[in-house]
Structures are given as structure tokens and as C-alpha cells.
Amino acid sequence: MNLYYFNPDNEMAIAHGGVGYMPPANIVRMARDLGYLPAYLAEKEDCILMEEMPDTLFLNERRELLGMTTRVITLKEAKGVHFGAPRPWGWSPRVHGLLKEIPFDEGPPGAWTLDKKELYSRATARALLARMRGELGLPDIIFPRVAESVEGVMARAREQAIVIKAPWSSSGKGVLMPKGREMDRKETERLSGVLREQGYVMVENRLNKVIDFAMEFWMEGAGDIRYMGLSTFFTGERGDYRGNYVAPQARVERAITRYTGEVPLQAVRVAVTRALRELLGARYRGPLGVDMMLYRDEEGVCRVHPCVEINLRYNMGIVALFLYERYLSPGSEGIFRICYSPRAGEAYRICRARAEEAPFRGEAGRILSGYLPLTPVNEATRFVAEITCHETIEGE
């Protein structure tokens, strides 16, 4: 019996570095509203650590519709239970401090140290690219650069369109896309804040993106790495995560190889696996995702960017893989989203309207079609994880 816990503040907590880190109010709200999400990753006998218990009606509905029997437990209760292994969304000093009060057969990894902090930085993505440069013939244009001053960043911005990323951030947070070659006051202030708090930023050339996708892995000790699958996702104009395509792997692969052919994608997988093994070795154990991108170069040729960033934790792409494998009918596909509503009651009304527009249809614990919120929704909810599915035409 393992214990799962959703902590979306992971990278921010790592940047802060302290056990007593307190996330911003909106992240606290996200963690509370989406706390049930790891249930879709867990086995039936596992537990989900949540701040407050979901409504009984919601839990009963998940049991009836999807056959889910995963138990929800509070921190107070968890301190009196013995678990197999901790399974947080991601490791950070704060999570180390939180879970050390709970008895596990397989305890948290060793004490948090500075080298672990750097491992979770976006600079690790550059190191992975460097290890694949010769094997894949990677062009200089995809390599990010480190900048430690506002002046250095602005000099790059005057040369070409860029994307600025904080070393420790996720899901599009900490990403700055200057609107022009000169940064305005608001952009400069935000950049200065990141430099002050984190010491440097990663500066990337803005590419002509075609598709966002990722390769998902599970890594054991001593460099043993298992490929889990491909995921395709979509983002907003500012790079913020919006959702994932949930479908058979063959369909996901076709969405990518229609532009590249199968050989380049296979070559990328081999190169990334080798580079991860060499780079991480025994320093990391658990789930990880390597975000990638299809982009068009100056000649209009579609190419693969094999490492936009590395997420050393669970991620929404892994959730999408599990959703298809465990809960969708083989003849269905859908879109998995994380939605935010700024006003109380708005998410509740939207979910009700979507459920009426696309009534849920299921069979034998599998989703055939329609809309289903994956996390509890009430009048106070602001964040919702949801899926909308449809049945596909054979041979489509």
C-alpha cells in the first residue's frame, strides 16, 4: 500500500529551498482542488493523502463509474498507518519534511542537498541536449543560454524573438515571452524578480512550433530506465499548460510521425534514453517526462527538439497515459484538461453545463463518451481536472 500526494508547488519549493516553504494562495488552492488526481495513477489498494476528504457522493460515483476503490486519507490519519512507499507528485524540501512524520517501508530519498536542487533546474535540460548533440546532429538554435542580468537578456531580445524561463518552475509558470525586441517595464520587473530570487534565467530562441509532445519514463536506481509512452499536450499563448490528448499510443505516434517519419522519432527515443541514463545514473529514482517539440526551421523543414525541459516528477502526460490504459474504452479517445475559474461557483456551473451538453456514457468501468470531472467539484472549487471523450470510427 503506497501513499500518493499531489504537490504542484514542487519546483517553487525547490527554488525556495526551505522545509517551511509556504506556496502562494493560488497554488494552495490548486493542491486542495486537484488533490484527488493521483488516484488515477495509484493501484486499487493505495491511498491518496489529501488535506480534506472529498464528498462521499463523489467517491461513490467514481467507484460505480470507474471501479475506483483507492482510499483517501488525511495527514493525521496517515501518521498512524504503515505504508510501502511514498509517491508524491514530486520531491522537494517541503515534501521531505511533510512525509518524514509518516512510517514507510521505503522511506524518502536521502536528505535534500544542493546538488539535488541543481538536478531539478532547467539547466539539466541543456546538459541532456549536450549529450545528444553529436548523435542527433542538433543545431545551435535549440540550445538555451544562461543569463544572469537584465542587460544580458535584453541584448538577446534585441537580436531575435526569445523565451525566458526561470530555472525552477513548471506548467508554463515562470515563462516570459517578450512581445517585441524591447522589453516593457512589466516584463523587466518580472525578469528582475526571477533573477533576484533564483540567480539566473534560461534564454531560448523562439521556434516556429508545430506540436508539443513528451516522452514519459520511470527510472530506478543505477540508471535502470523504463519507457512508458508518448504524450501530446497543448498550451496557451504564454506557454501555460492547458491539456493532453488521451488516445491509443498508435494514434499519438501518428500525430507526430506524419511530420517526421518513424525513424527520427525512434532515434530520439534511443538517444534520450541513453542520455538520461548517463546524466542521472543513480541520482534520481521515479517518474519523469522529457518535453519535446516539433518545429519548422528556416527552410520550412519539420524537426524534433528532443529536450525542451525535463520534469523529474509525475506530470499530466503520465496521467493521460494512465487514463487511457485504465479508464477509456479501446474505441474511444478524448481531451484531458486542467481548468481554472477565478470566481466562486463558476467552475461548478461550467461543469454542470458540460455534463448536460455531453452526457457521460460508460461500460464495465470504462469511458465510452461524454464529459466527466476527474476531481471533486462544488461551489468553492476553482481548479478542475476533467476529461471529454468520444468514440472513434473504426479505421479513422
Buried (B, 14 or more C-beta within 10 A) or exposed (E): BBBBBBBBBBBBBBBBBEBEBEBEEEBBBBBBBBBBBBBBBBEEEBBBBBEEBBEEEBBEBBEEBBBBEBBBBEBEBBEEEEBEBBBBBBBBBBBBBBBEEBEBEEEBBEEBEEEBBBBBBBBBBBBBBBBBBEBBEBEEBBBBBBBEEBEBBBEBBEEEBBBBBBBBBBBBBBBBBBEEEEBEEEBBEBBEEBBEEBEBBBBBBEBEBBBBBBBBBBBEEEBEBEEBBBBBBEBEEEBEBBBBBBBBEEBBBEBBBEBBEEEBBEBBBEBBBBBBBEBBEEBBBBBBBBBBBBBBEEEEEBBBBBBBBBBBBBBBBBBBBBBBEBBBBEBBBBBBBBBBBEEEEBBBEBBEEBBEEBEBBBEEBBBBBBBBBBBBBBEEBBBBBBBBBBBBEEEE
